[in-house]
Amino acid sequence: QVQLVQSGGGLVQPGGSLRLSCAASGFTLDDYAIGWFRQAPGKGRAGVSCISRTDGGTYYVESVKGRFAISRDNAKNTVYLQMNSLNPEDTAVYYCAADLVSGPANFFCSGKVSTGRIYWGQGTQVTVSS
């Protein structure tokens, strides 16, 4: 069965850290463009960080640069998002995704480029609050 299963997330105080995990089954993540998207209350889903399947390059949205880090463990077929120095504006439901989109990482993270066969994780809530 082809699926992405997320774990991690939860409630954290401002300045804290969390790590999200996304394990793939039924396909090999290394063959895909992969990324993390988030949807804040009242807003649309937006790309946060992605890895290109073409050259392995990474992309981060400006608001998370220097705080978040995306990584992939091919042996575990899992992608991670390490989130540090969290602030209330990071509060959202986070989704991992995989697609066979080619090109630089920002293409996939734009949310406007897809093969039409994109896999999504189930989503996980991240709440940053004191």
C-alpha positions as CSV (number, residue, x, y, z in Angstrom):
1,Q,0.0,0.0,0.0
2,V,1.4,3.4,-1.0
3,Q,1.2,5.8,1.8
4,L,3.0,8.5,3.9
5,V,2.6,8.2,7.6
6,Q,3.5,11.2,9.7
7,S,4.6,11.4,13.4
8,G,5.8,14.1,15.7
9,G,4.2,17.5,16.3
10,G,2.3,18.7,19.3
11,L,2.3,21.7,21.6
12,V,5.5,23.6,22.2
13,Q,6.4,26.9,23.8
14,P,7.9,29.7,21.8
15,G,11.6,29.2,21.2
16,G,11.2,25.4,21.5
17,S,11.9,22.7,19.0
18,L,10.1,19.8,17.4
19,R,10.9,17.2,14.8
20,L,8.4,15.9,12.3
21,S,8.8,12.5,10.6
22,C,7.2,11.1,7.5
23,A,7.7,7.5,6.6
24,A,6.9,6.2,3.2
25,S,5.7,2.7,2.3
26,G,5.0,1.2,-1.1
27,F,7.5,3.4,-2.9
28,T,11.0,4.8,-2.6
29,L,11.2,8.3,-1.4
30,D,14.6,8.8,-2.9
31,D,13.0,8.7,-6.4
32,Y,10.6,11.5,-5.6
33,A,10.6,15.2,-4.9
34,I,9.6,15.5,-1.3
35,G,8.5,18.3,1.0
36,W,6.7,19.7,3.9
37,F,3.7,22.0,3.5
38,R,1.6,23.7,6.2
39,Q,-1.8,25.2,6.6
40,A,-2.4,27.8,9.2
41,P,-5.9,28.6,10.5
42,G,-7.8,30.5,7.9
43,K,-5.1,30.2,5.3
44,G,-4.3,28.0,2.3
45,R,-1.7,25.3,2.3
46,A,1.8,26.5,1.5
47,G,5.2,25.0,0.9
48,V,7.7,25.2,3.8
49,S,10.7,23.1,2.7
50,C,11.4,20.7,-0.1
51,I,14.0,18.4,-1.6
52,S,14.5,18.2,-5.4
53,R,14.5,14.7,-7.0
54,T,16.6,16.1,-9.8
55,D,19.7,17.3,-7.9
56,G,18.9,16.8,-4.2
57,G,18.8,20.6,-3.7
58,T,16.7,22.0,-0.9
59,Y,14.4,25.0,-0.6
60,Y,13.1,26.8,2.4
61,V,10.4,29.5,2.6
62,E,12.0,32.7,3.8
63,S,10.2,32.7,7.1
64,V,11.8,29.4,8.3
65,K,15.3,29.8,6.9
66,G,18.0,29.2,9.5
67,R,15.4,27.6,11.9
68,F,14.1,24.6,10.0
69,A,16.0,21.8,8.4
70,I,14.7,19.1,6.0
71,S,16.5,15.8,5.7
72,R,16.0,12.3,4.3
73,D,17.1,8.9,5.6
74,N,17.0,6.6,2.6
75,A,17.7,3.5,4.7
76,K,14.5,4.3,6.7
77,N,12.6,5.7,3.7
78,T,11.8,8.6,5.8
79,V,11.9,12.4,5.6
80,Y,12.3,14.7,8.6
81,L,11.6,18.3,9.4
82,Q,13.6,19.6,12.3
83,M,12.0,22.8,13.6
84,N,13.9,25.1,16.0
85,S,13.2,28.5,17.5
86,L,9.5,28.0,16.9
87,N,7.2,31.0,17.2
88,P,3.4,31.3,17.2
89,E,3.4,32.1,13.5
90,D,4.6,28.5,12.9
91,T,1.3,27.1,14.3
92,A,-0.3,25.1,11.5
93,V,-1.2,21.6,10.4
94,Y,1.9,20.2,8.7
95,Y,1.8,17.8,5.8
96,C,4.5,15.8,4.0
97,A,4.2,15.2,0.3
98,A,5.9,13.3,-2.5
99,D,5.6,13.7,-6.2
100,L,7.6,12.8,-9.3
101,V,8.0,16.5,-10.2
102,S,11.4,17.3,-11.7
103,G,13.4,20.5,-11.4
104,P,14.6,22.6,-8.5
105,A,13.1,22.2,-5.0
106,N,11.2,25.4,-5.2
107,F,9.1,24.1,-8.1
108,F,7.5,21.4,-5.9
109,C,7.3,23.7,-2.9
110,S,5.4,26.3,-5.0
111,G,2.4,23.9,-4.9
112,K,1.7,24.8,-8.5
113,V,3.7,22.1,-10.1
114,S,2.6,18.5,-9.9
115,T,2.5,15.3,-12.1
116,G,-1.1,14.9,-10.8
117,R,-0.1,11.9,-8.8
118,I,1.0,13.4,-5.5
119,Y,1.1,11.5,-2.2
120,W,0.2,13.3,1.0
121,G,0.7,12.4,4.6
122,Q,-2.2,12.6,7.0
123,G,-1.2,15.9,8.6
124,T,0.0,16.7,12.1
125,Q,-0.9,19.7,14.3
126,V,1.9,21.9,15.5
127,T,0.9,24.5,18.0
128,V,3.4,27.1,19.4
129,S,2.0,28.8,22.4
130,S,2.9,29.8,25.9
